[in-house]
Amino acid sequence: MHDPARRRLIEAALAGALLVRAGTDADPSDGAQDMPDLIVFNARITTLDPAQPTATALAVAGGGIRAIGADAEILALAGDATRIVDAGGRRMIPGLNDSHTHLIRGGLNYNLELRWDGVRSLADAMAMLRAQVARTPAPQWVRVVGGFSEHQFVEKRLPTLDEINLAAPDTPVFILHLYDRALLNRAALRAVGYTRDSQDPPGGRIERDKAGNPTGLLLAKPNALILYATLAAGPKLPEAYQRNSTRHFMRELNRLGVTSVIDAGGGFQNFPDDYAIVRALHADDQLTVRIAYNLFTQNRGSEREDFERWSRMLSPREGDAMLRHNGAGEMLVFSAADFEDFREPRPELPEAMETQLEDVVRLLATRRWPFRIHATYDESIGRILDVYERVNRDVPFDGLHWIVDHAETISERNIERVRALGGGIAIQHRMAYQGEYFAERYGRAALARTPPVRHMLDAGVPVGAGTDATRVASYNPWVALYWLVTGRTVGGMAMYADDNTLEREEALRLWTRGSAWFSDEEARKGMLAPGQYADFALLSADFFRVPDIEIQNITSVLTVVGGRIVHGDGTFAPLAPSLPPPMPDWSPVRHHGGYQPGTLGQATSLAGMHAHGHAHGPACNVHRDGHAAHHDHAGGDLRGFWGALGCSCFAF
């Protein structure tokens, strides 16, 4: 503390108490239980509370915000057991809330994945790949699973199959690019059993050379099943490692200021089996992100049966503040799913869609289950709304929260129909990764309103922001905030004019108060005010002052969830609990971390990135414990795989 005047203020308020004190057990008989557990002061707080938009200090008690205001009045509330933290004049915001992501599935696989999120040159990305190939033991794969676009690289291209095979002659490599393609080296083709005799699945294509042999390029035409089914054939982490992986993924989100998410389910994410890890972490009080989860049907033709069974197992919104059920979707029926591969023509939904969707929505409305639906194109949304309006006439929605997800090309007319039925729209920064492809197919004029965020807000529709991570866009919320504010892709292309970009506080509201509507938690999330959850982030740079291009590089130096410090960086690092090292010991997370810092349009060398540090730092020297024997090898011949799946599992 270098300011003598501020030092005198603290000393007077605390009557000689220590500046930073660890909490201790309070004696209920002396009234200490009413004292704050935590006070953070000397901050520039953006509360998003219209009654008190700014403050410099807040007090936390019992997991919620007890008081917020000026330093002197808040410090005066401190007791002997209060931990007091000097924010150093940094910007504080409410915790970020991703209204549409895939944390549960992403957490199970995070430690297996080499992330190219944020990498600005293909040369650097391939150097990371070669380094990971060198440390990955057989029979494991090296996987780059989404979160990047070829347009973010200065080279403006993907690696060639020859380059991947040269980098990894023996180790299987799988690289997923958006929803449009996957690149497999020859070792990966052998691992999954693709040969000249392998048949293309419906909606997908295995590219072949002149002799008919697979080249390693898999294309969605337009169904992404071929991409995700191939990925699912790779080795899995054992249960203990999945727990570790999920904890590291949550800490990575905490590092970026995320305190809550809504998990939208996904293909190959079965309930309740694939929820066992997150439930176990919750039982052990090891969740550091609040999770509301939607249930995603996995069975084409049996969607109603899935929701009938689940609605007998779970009540609407069942759970608690850290883990709770959030309803149905984003898949309600397979026939209603449109695919957002903008390199391909818009898919036409089948004629049977309306009948199948109506059957499911009537059940959900009757059971009072909230629901959400994946819908990219206005044509799909119009037909879906026809069904909703028909059901609403017989079984009124009447305040039941329902959501359209994505809605990149929704029309003004359909926005009004959503508003009239009391629905909301969850938007994500998918266009930041696919804008160039959309412009090539539909033109720059159509691109300028994808999605029409400004009109949604002007119409009074609830709007929440998110990422749709991890297999297309990055999980980094600051890239999404950059997109909302600037209207640019990760490759730097301008998509939107001023009439479809947001002021910074507007964008922040979509990531906080806006997203809270989508789990029916507006009364407890999204603002920093007495009675709200004590979820907040202290930022590495001031979101309201940095140049636009620097928004994407913001992180949190102190993240608090329910009054508990869950992440700290720099001088705040000692305040946060430690994590065990990522498992296994060859995990890409140990060596590269997660999101890679950089500047749009500017290549960053690997040496430069390591000089700036990663979320997890350098590799830890721990005993190698025979890791290869602890992993299930799920590769092998896939000739019967499509038949076993019935080609019915759409994997968002």
Secondary structure by P-SEA (a helix, b strand, c coil): cccaaaaaaaaaaacccccccccccccccccccccccbbbccccccccccccccccccccccccccccccaaaaaaaccccbbbbcccccccccccccccccaaaaaacccccccccccccaaaaaaaaaaaaaacccccccccccccccccccccccccaaaaaaacccbbbbbbccccbbbbcaaaaaaaccccccccccccccccccccccccbbbccccaaaaaaaaaacccccaaaaaaaaaaaaaaaaaacccbbbbcccccccccccaaaaaaaaaaccccbbbbbbbbbccccaaaaaaaaaaaaccccccccccccccccccccccccccccccccbbbbccaaaaaaaaaaaaaaaacccbbbbbccaaaaaaaaaaaaaaaaccccccccccccccccccaaaaaaaaaabbbbbbcccccccaaaaaacccccccccccaaaaaaaaccbbbbbbcccccccccaaaaaaaaaccccccccccccccccccaaaaaaaacccccccccccccccccccccccbbbbbccccccccccccccccccbbbcccccccccccccccbbbbcccccccccccccccbbbbcccccccaaaaaaacccccccccccccccccccccccccccccccccccccccc
